Amino acid sequence: MARAIVYTEIGSPDVLHLIEIPDPVAARDEVVVRIEAAGVNPIDAKLRGGKRPSPPIVEPRRVGFDGAGVIESIGAGVQSYAVGDRVAIRDTVGTYASLLAVPAANLAALPDSVTAAEGAAIAIPAGTAYQALTSLGVTAGDVVLIHGGSGSVGQFAVQFAVTWGATVIATASPARHEQLRELGAIPIAYGDGLLDRVRDAAPGEVTVALDCAGTDEAIEASLALVSDRDRIATIVRGPDAASFGIRAFSGGSPVPLTEQELAWRAEALPATIDLIASGDFTVELGPELPLAEAVQAHELVESHAADGKIILVP
């Protein structure tokens, strides 16, 4: 029997339970992946805790969207993968498990130089960063302000923008500044005097702002610094973004992502794997916990008590 984390009611992390489930079987165009690592994302905890709406729970609800592992079996119609291939998973519910049936379209090949933990840490944060910056039209010569630059999405956003030739200013606590410098950003402490610090650091006008923090300070600073509101976006303040005249990409936004934006998020997974494999990107990994300790993983996510991506290992 396979094992999986589920919950049957909305609530605190304590509603998460490890249960046995029937081994999945690959349907047409699917493969079964033996999960070696599952990425823990804030959206997992928000759905479990009811901070993001979801349909009524009518059966034990699976958790997790990102993961990595080895293909154990293949369904009819799958030609691009073979049993034994290492893969990363995106946009597939239930990665907090030992085995999972995954559409082949939701996989990306994982080379030996990229660990399972790194592969499991990519899909949602890198996809969000890649799509947001692409939607905002970031190119060489832009001066990009990233609020919350030391978080998972923020770090990928910093690295994409730097790779594309932009100058990046990123807010974070002082303890995280050296790390942001290593990623190629100009680190700035948030708090009183933020506007002056950004203006002093920027080589010219700030042309793009991406809010990964969700604070009033981040929104207000972005509005004060960026003249074109179409080049300001949040991934956190979706419900009230329209009231500021800025863009929102998920983050509770009532406006769904477009087909093109979804395609960019999918494109990000193999692109990021290639950058990691070539040594051009780094992934900050945090605590690695057994699958049975999913409760603790969600407690860490909600309390912001751990730096780096939290990984569950079956």
C-alpha positions in Angstrom: 0.0 0.0 0.0 1.1 3.6 -0.7 1.0 6.3 1.9 -0.3 9.8 1.7 -1.1 12.8 3.8 -4.8 13.8 3.8 -7.2 15.9 5.7 -11.0 15.6 6.1 -11.8 19.0 7.6 -10.5 22.6 7.3 -8.4 23.6 10.3 -5.0 23.8 11.9 -2.0 21.7 10.8 -3.3 19.0 13.3 -6.0 18.0 10.7 -3.3 16.4 8.6 -3.0 12.7 8.8 -0.9 10.0 7.3 -2.9 7.1 5.9 -2.5 4.1 3.6 -4.0 4.2 0.2 -4.2 1.8 -2.7 -1.2 1.9 -5.0 -2.1 4.2 -7.9 -2.4 2.9 -11.4 -1.3 4.9 -14.4 -4.1 5.8 -16.8 -3.6 6.8 -20.4 -1.0 9.5 -20.7 0.0 9.1 -17.1 2.9 7.7 -15.2 3.2 6.5 -11.6 6.1 8.3 -9.8 7.7 7.0 -6.6 8.0 10.2 -4.7 11.4 11.0 -3.3 10.7 14.5 -2.2 7.7 16.8 -1.9 7.9 20.5 -1.8 5.9 22.3 0.9 4.4 25.6 -0.3 2.4 28.3 1.5 -0.6 27.6 -0.7 -0.8 24.1 0.8 -1.3 25.5 4.2 -3.7 28.2 3.0 -6.0 25.7 1.4 -5.8 23.4 4.5 -6.5 26.3 6.8 -9.3 27.8 4.7 -7.4 31.0 4.0 -8.0 30.2 0.3 -11.4 29.0 -0.8 -11.8 25.4 -2.0 -14.8 23.1 -2.7 -16.5 21.2 0.1 -14.5 18.2 1.3 -16.4 15.0 0.4 -13.5 12.5 0.7 -10.0 12.6 2.3 -8.3 15.5 0.6 -4.7 15.1 -0.7 -2.0 17.7 -0.2 0.8 19.1 -2.2 1.4 20.1 -5.8 5.2 19.9 -6.3 7.5 16.9 -6.1 10.2 14.8 -7.6 11.0 11.1 -7.9 11.5 8.1 -10.1 9.0 6.7 -12.7 7.8 3.3 -11.6 5.2 2.5 -14.3 3.9 4.1 -17.5 0.4 4.2 -18.9 -0.7 3.9 -22.5 0.3 6.7 -24.8 3.4 7.9 -22.9 6.4 7.9 -25.2 8.6 10.7 -23.8 9.5 8.9 -20.5 10.6 5.4 -19.4 10.5 3.4 -16.2 13.4 4.5 -14.0 13.6 8.1 -15.3 14.1 10.8 -12.7 11.5 13.6 -12.9 10.2 16.7 -11.3 6.4 17.2 -10.9 4.3 20.3 -11.2 0.6 21.1 -10.8 -0.5 17.7 -9.6 -2.5 17.3 -6.4 -1.2 14.8 -3.9 2.6 15.0 -3.9 2.7 14.5 -0.1 2.7 10.7 -0.8 4.9 7.7 -1.5 3.4 7.0 -4.9 1.4 9.3 -7.3 -0.1 9.0 -10.7 0.9 12.1 -12.7 0.0 13.3 -16.2 3.1 13.0 -18.3 2.5 16.6 -19.4 3.1 17.7 -15.8 6.6 16.3 -15.7 10.1 17.5 -16.5 13.2 15.4 -16.8 15.6 15.7 -13.8 19.3 15.2 -14.5 21.5 13.5 -12.0 23.2 16.8 -11.2 19.9 18.1 -9.7 18.8 16.5 -6.5 15.2 15.3 -5.8 14.9 17.9 -3.1 15.9 20.7 -5.6 13.5 19.3 -8.2 10.7 19.3 -5.6 11.4 22.9 -4.7 11.0 24.4 -8.1 7.5 24.3 -9.7 5.3 26.7 -7.8 7.9 29.3 -6.7 9.9 29.3 -9.9 6.8 29.1 -12.1 5.3 32.1 -10.2 8.4 34.2 -10.5 9.0 33.4 -14.2 5.4 34.1 -15.2 5.1 37.3 -13.2 8.3 38.8 -14.5 7.5 37.7 -18.1 4.0 39.2 -17.8 5.6 42.4 -16.5 7.9 42.5 -19.6 11.2 42.5 -17.6 14.2 42.8 -19.9 17.7 44.0 -19.9 17.9 47.6 -18.6 14.9 47.4 -16.3 15.4 48.3 -12.6 13.3 45.8 -10.8 12.2 46.1 -7.1 11.3 42.8 -5.5 9.6 42.9 -2.1 10.3 39.8 -0.1 13.4 38.8 -2.1 14.6 36.2 0.3 11.5 34.0 0.1 11.3 31.1 -2.3 9.5 33.1 -5.1 11.6 36.1 -4.4 14.9 34.3 -4.8 13.8 32.8 -8.1 12.5 36.2 -9.2 15.9 37.8 -8.4 17.8 35.2 -10.3 15.5 35.3 -13.4 15.6 39.1 -13.5 19.4 39.2 -13.1 19.8 36.5 -15.8 17.7 38.6 -18.2 20.0 41.6 -17.6 17.9 43.7 -15.2 19.2 45.5 -12.1 17.5 44.1 -9.1 16.8 45.7 -5.7 15.3 43.3 -3.2 13.9 43.9 0.3 14.7 41.5 3.1 15.7 41.5 6.7 19.4 42.4 7.2 20.3 38.8 8.1 19.4 37.8 4.5 21.3 40.5 2.7 24.5 38.6 2.0 22.5 35.8 0.4 20.7 38.3 -1.9 24.0 39.8 -2.9 25.3 36.4 -3.9 22.2 36.0 -6.1 23.0 39.3 -7.8 20.6 41.7 -6.1 21.1 45.0 -4.2 19.6 44.2 -0.8 17.5 46.8 1.1 16.0 46.5 4.6 12.3 47.1 4.8 10.8 49.4 7.4 10.9 53.2 7.9 12.9 55.0 5.2 12.4 52.3 2.6 11.7 54.7 -0.2 14.8 56.7 0.4 17.0 53.6 0.6 15.6 52.3 -2.7 16.1 55.7 -4.4 19.7 55.8 -3.1 20.4 52.3 -4.4 18.7 52.5 -7.7 20.9 53.4 -10.7 17.9 55.1 -12.3 14.1 55.0 -12.2 12.6 51.9 -10.8 10.6 50.5 -13.8 9.1 47.3 -12.4 7.9 46.2 -8.9 6.9 42.7 -7.8 5.3 42.2 -4.4 6.1 38.9 -2.8 5.6 40.2 0.7 2.0 41.4 0.8 2.6 44.3 3.2 1.0 47.7 2.9 4.6 49.1 2.8 5.4 47.0 -0.3 2.3 48.2 -2.1 2.8 51.9 -1.1 6.5 51.9 -2.0 5.7 50.3 -5.4 3.1 52.9 -6.2 5.5 55.7 -5.2 8.4 54.4 -7.2 7.0 52.9 -10.4 5.2 55.3 -12.8 3.5 52.7 -14.9 1.1 50.8 -12.7 0.8 48.1 -15.4 4.3 47.1 -14.4 3.5 46.6 -10.7 2.2 43.3 -9.6 1.5 41.3 -6.4 1.4 37.6 -5.9 -0.1 38.0 -2.4 -2.6 40.7 -2.4 -4.9 39.4 -5.1 -8.2 40.3 -3.5 -7.5 44.1 -3.3 -4.9 44.6 -6.1 -7.5 46.1 -8.4 -8.2 48.8 -5.8 -4.6 50.0 -6.2 -4.7 49.8 -10.0 -2.0 47.1 -10.1 -1.9 43.6 -11.4 -2.3 40.4 -9.5 -1.1 36.9 -10.4 -3.0 34.4 -8.3 -2.5 35.3 -4.6 -6.2 35.1 -4.1 -7.0 37.2 -7.2 -10.5 36.9 -8.6 -9.0 37.1 -12.1 -7.7 33.7 -13.2 -4.4 33.3 -15.0 -4.6 33.4 -18.8 -3.7 30.4 -20.9 -0.5 32.2 -21.8 0.3 32.8 -18.2 -0.3 29.2 -17.3 1.9 28.1 -20.2 4.7 30.3 -18.9 4.4 28.7 -15.5 4.7 25.3 -17.1 7.7 26.4 -19.2 9.5 27.5 -16.0 10.0 24.0 -14.6 12.3 22.6 -17.3 13.9 26.0 -17.8 14.8 26.3 -14.2 16.1 22.7 -14.0 18.5 23.5 -16.9 19.7 26.6 -15.1 20.3 24.7 -11.9 22.1 21.9 -13.7 24.4 24.4 -15.4 25.3 26.1 -12.1 23.6 29.4 -13.0 20.8 29.1 -10.4 20.8 28.0 -6.8 17.9 26.6 -4.7 17.9 27.3 -0.9 16.7 24.2 0.8 15.4 24.3 4.3 14.4 21.6 6.8 13.9 18.1 5.4 11.3 16.2 7.3 9.7 12.7 7.0 6.3 12.5 5.4 4.8 11.6 8.7 5.8 15.0 10.1 3.7 17.1 7.6 2.0 18.8 10.6 5.4 20.2 11.7 6.1 21.2 8.1 2.9 23.3 7.9 3.6 24.8 11.3 7.0 26.0 10.1 5.5 27.4 6.9 2.8 29.3 8.7 5.2 30.7 11.4 7.9 31.6 8.8 10.2 29.9 11.2 12.5 28.3 8.6 14.6 29.7 5.8 14.6 27.8 2.5 12.2 25.3 1.0 10.8 22.8 3.4 10.9 19.2 1.9 8.9 16.1 2.9 10.5 12.8 2.3 8.4 9.6 2.2 
